[in-house]
């Protein structure tokens, strides 16, 4: 509640700057998370890790997580480059 109060006390330029900074930080966070998931998936694939019961390869799970994080980065990039526009219209 208090953070939102201070956010609304900023002028338009301040709100735009804070919003852009938060989007950039989110992109960096999810980008690093995607990179880490890809590296972990590669290490699982190189080691030949499989599940305990069905003996299925498990390297695809971090790959799916990395893809999801990459999608979040792309959505944040879209919102950063197209402020005020909806990604999908109803």
C-alpha positions in Angstrom: 0.0 0.0 0.0 2.8 2.5 0.9 4.8 1.7 -2.2 1.8 2.3 -4.4 1.2 5.6 -2.6 4.7 6.8 -3.3 4.5 5.6 -6.9 1.4 7.7 -7.5 3.1 10.7 -5.8 5.7 10.7 -8.6 5.1 12.7 -11.7 4.4 11.1 -15.1 8.1 11.0 -16.0 9.0 9.4 -12.7 6.3 6.7 -13.1 7.4 6.0 -16.6 11.1 5.7 -15.4 10.3 3.5 -12.5 8.0 1.3 -14.7 10.7 0.9 -17.4 13.3 0.1 -14.7 11.2 -2.6 -13.2 10.5 -4.1 -16.6 14.2 -4.1 -17.4 15.0 -5.7 -14.1 12.3 -8.3 -14.7 13.8 -9.0 -18.1 17.2 -9.4 -16.7 16.0 -11.8 -13.9 14.0 -14.0 -16.2 16.8 -13.9 -18.8 19.3 -15.2 -16.3 16.8 -17.8 -15.1 16.3 -19.0 -18.7 20.1 -19.2 -19.2 20.6 -21.1 -16.0 17.8 -23.6 -16.9 19.3 -24.2 -20.3 22.7 -24.8 -18.7 21.2 -27.2 -16.2 19.3 -29.0 -18.9 22.4 -29.4 -21.0 24.3 -30.9 -17.9 21.4 -33.3 -17.3 21.5 -34.4 -21.0 25.3 -34.8 -21.0 25.1 -36.9 -17.8 22.3 -39.0 -19.2 20.0 -38.5 -16.2 16.7 -40.4 -16.3 13.7 -40.7 -14.0 13.9 -43.3 -11.3 10.9 -45.4 -12.1 10.2 -45.0 -15.8 13.7 -44.4 -16.9 12.6 -41.4 -19.1 15.1 -38.6 -19.8 14.5 -35.5 -17.6 16.6 -33.0 -19.5 13.5 -31.6 -21.2 12.0 -30.2 -17.9 14.6 -27.4 -17.5 14.2 -26.8 -21.3 10.5 -26.2 -20.8 11.2 -23.9 -17.9 13.8 -22.0 -19.9 11.3 -21.6 -22.8 8.7 -20.2 -20.4 11.2 -17.7 -18.9 12.1 -16.7 -22.5 8.5 -16.1 -23.3 8.2 -13.9 -20.2 11.2 -11.9 -21.4 9.6 -11.4 -24.8 6.3 -10.3 -23.3 8.1 -7.8 -21.0 10.0 -6.5 -24.1 6.8 -6.0 -25.9 5.3 -4.1 -23.0 8.4 -2.0 -22.8 8.4 -1.1 -26.5 4.6 -0.6 -26.7 3.6 1.2 -23.5 -0.2 1.4 -22.8 -1.1 -1.2 -25.5 -2.7 -4.5 -24.7 -0.8 -7.6 -26.0 -4.1 -9.3 -27.0 -7.4 -7.5 -27.6 -10.5 -9.3 -26.2 
